[in-house]
Amino acid sequence: MVERLPYTQNVVSSNLAGPTTITTQEKWMSDLESFESNNEEEAEIAQILTLQRNSAAVDAIRAKIGTGPSLSHCEECGEEIPQARQQAIAGCKTCIECQSYAERWKK
C-alpha cells in the first residue's frame, strides 16, 4: 500500500541487511512497478480466458454445422442440393430454402 507522505520525506525500511532509508519517490516507484506487474498478469490471464471462450464458441458452432459427407438431396423436401452448397458446408442435409425456413422458425 502506498504511504501518503510528502514527496521529499524519507521512509525507513528494514530488510535483512538492516534499516535503509529510501525516498518516498523510490517507494512509490517500487509500489507502482509491483502494481503494473500485477495488472499485466491480470490482463494476460483475461486474454487467455477470452481466447479459451472464443475457442469453445468456435467449436460449438463447428459442431452445429455438421461433419461428414453432404447429402445430394434435401432430407426435408427431397429437392437436389446444389453441388456448390454440398462442397461449401460439410454435412449439409437440407437445401437453402428448407434451411432458411428452419432458422427463421427456431428464433
C-alpha positions as CSV (number, residue, x, y, z in Angstrom):
1,M,0.0,0.0,0.0
2,V,1.4,3.4,-0.9
3,E,2.0,5.7,2.1
4,R,0.7,9.2,1.6
5,L,3.9,11.1,2.6
6,P,5.3,14.4,1.3
7,Y,7.3,13.9,-1.8
8,T,10.7,14.7,-0.2
9,Q,10.2,12.8,3.0
10,N,12.4,9.8,3.6
11,V,10.9,6.4,4.7
12,V,12.8,4.0,6.8
13,S,12.6,0.4,5.6
14,S,14.1,-2.6,7.3
15,N,15.3,-5.6,5.5
16,L,17.7,-8.5,6.2
17,A,20.7,-6.1,5.8
18,G,19.3,-3.7,8.4
19,P,17.3,-0.5,8.1
20,T,17.8,1.6,5.0
21,T,16.5,5.0,4.1
22,I,14.6,5.3,0.8
23,T,12.9,8.3,-0.6
24,T,9.1,8.4,-0.9
25,Q,9.6,8.6,-4.7
26,E,11.5,5.4,-4.7
27,K,8.9,3.7,-2.6
28,W,6.1,4.9,-4.9
29,M,8.1,3.7,-7.9
30,S,8.5,0.3,-6.3
31,D,4.8,0.1,-5.5
32,L,3.9,1.3,-9.0
33,E,6.1,-1.4,-10.6
34,S,4.5,-4.0,-8.4
35,F,1.0,-2.7,-9.3
36,E,1.9,-2.6,-13.1
37,S,3.2,-6.2,-12.9
38,N,0.0,-7.4,-11.3
39,N,-2.1,-5.6,-13.9
40,E,0.0,-7.1,-16.7
41,E,-0.5,-10.6,-15.2
42,E,-4.2,-10.0,-14.8
43,A,-4.5,-8.7,-18.4
44,E,-2.7,-11.8,-19.6
45,I,-5.0,-14.1,-17.7
46,A,-8.0,-12.2,-19.0
47,Q,-6.7,-12.5,-22.5
48,I,-6.2,-16.3,-22.1
49,L,-9.7,-16.7,-20.7
50,T,-11.1,-14.8,-23.6
51,L,-9.2,-16.9,-26.1
52,Q,-10.5,-20.1,-24.4
53,R,-14.1,-18.8,-24.5
54,N,-13.8,-17.9,-28.2
55,S,-12.3,-21.3,-29.0
56,A,-15.1,-23.0,-27.2
57,A,-17.6,-20.9,-29.1
58,V,-16.0,-21.8,-32.5
59,D,-16.0,-25.5,-31.5
60,A,-19.7,-25.2,-30.6
61,I,-20.5,-23.6,-34.0
62,R,-18.5,-26.2,-35.9
63,A,-20.4,-29.0,-34.1
64,K,-23.7,-27.4,-35.2
65,I,-22.6,-27.1,-38.8
66,G,-22.1,-30.8,-39.2
67,T,-19.5,-33.2,-40.4
68,G,-19.1,-35.9,-42.9
69,P,-20.4,-36.0,-46.4
70,S,-23.3,-33.8,-47.5
71,L,-26.5,-35.3,-48.9
72,S,-27.2,-35.0,-52.6
73,H,-31.0,-34.3,-51.8
74,C,-32.7,-32.4,-49.1
75,E,-33.9,-34.6,-46.2
76,E,-36.9,-32.2,-45.7
77,C,-38.3,-31.7,-49.2
78,G,-36.3,-34.1,-51.4
79,E,-35.0,-31.4,-53.8
80,E,-31.5,-31.7,-55.1
81,I,-28.9,-29.8,-53.1
82,P,-26.6,-27.8,-55.4
83,Q,-23.1,-29.1,-55.7
84,A,-21.6,-25.8,-54.5
85,R,-23.6,-25.9,-51.3
86,Q,-22.6,-29.6,-50.7
87,Q,-18.9,-28.6,-51.0
88,A,-19.2,-25.4,-49.0
89,I,-21.0,-26.8,-46.0
90,A,-19.7,-30.2,-44.7
91,G,-22.5,-32.5,-43.6
92,C,-25.2,-30.4,-45.4
93,K,-28.6,-32.1,-45.1
94,T,-31.0,-29.5,-46.3
95,C,-31.5,-27.2,-49.3
96,I,-31.2,-23.4,-48.9
97,E,-34.9,-22.9,-48.7
98,C,-35.5,-25.6,-46.0
99,Q,-32.5,-24.4,-44.0
100,S,-33.7,-20.8,-44.2
101,Y,-37.2,-21.8,-43.1
102,A,-35.8,-23.9,-40.2
103,E,-33.6,-21.0,-39.0
104,R,-36.4,-18.5,-39.2
105,W,-38.7,-20.6,-37.0
106,K,-36.0,-21.5,-34.5
107,K,-36.0,-17.9,-33.2
